[in-house]
Amino acid sequence: MKRRNLLRAVAVGAPLAAAGAVGVGVASADKANFKIMVTEQVANKVFVFDKNKSFSNANAYKTWSPGTGGWSNLSDCRIRDTARFGAIGLAAASGGKVGIWNITSELDQELNDVLWSAAPGGNPHALERIPNVGAFVAARTRSGAEFYKARYYTTAYN
């Protein structure tokens, strides 16, 4: 992994549950023993690592690879708890797509694990889920100006 991408991704990554399966009490994760979720643009994957191990492919706790078609240049990843699915992952790709995927017990997850996705236009940088409301996307427009727009979706999984 390129160091600059990894460091930028760590800054926006989210702590994960320390218990055996991801999704158990993400909001109340043990601060002394947590996992880190990062984006890696060269491999075009989201990786989950134990904070006490080196960040290498061999030490990946979980991965998610969305493939191509608007999923290039993963920019942001987060994990959130839901009543319906347990833990879900959120990702934004500067290539044009945002999505929510079901975090299961599989080690390597792919596009078929996506629960919801959208192409909000512009250059998406972040996706956030608001429980019982929807999802908000921050994206830079292609007009040349550094203008960010927020787009709201009501169809996001709650």
C-alpha positions, 0 to 999 in steps of 0.5 A: 500500500502507498503510505500517503493513501494509507495515512490519509485513510487512517485519518478517516477510518473508524474504530470497529468492534473488538469482539470476535465478529464485526458488528457487535457493539461498534458504538461501544467498542473497547478503546484499548482493543479496536480495529481500524478500517482504511481505504487503499486506492491502489488495490481499490479495497477497504481493509480492516486491521487489528490496531496492534498488527502491521497493516499488510495484506497478510494481517487483514482482518476483513476486506471489501473490494467493490470492483470497477464502474464508478468505484475507483479511488475509494476516498472514505469508509466508515462502519455503523451499527443498524438494527436490521443488519447489524454492522454495515460499511459505508464507502465513497469513491471519487470515481462516482459511487457511494454505497453501503454494504453488509459486513458478514462473517466472510473475510473477503467481501465484494460488490455482491455484498452491497445493500444500497448504492448511488451515483450522486454526481461530481466527485464523492468524498464522504458518505454518512448514514443518519439513522431513520432519516437517510444518507448524506453525500459530500461531493465536489462538483466538476465545475472547476471550483472547490464547491461541495454539495450535499445530497440526501437519500431517503432509501439508505438502510436504517 
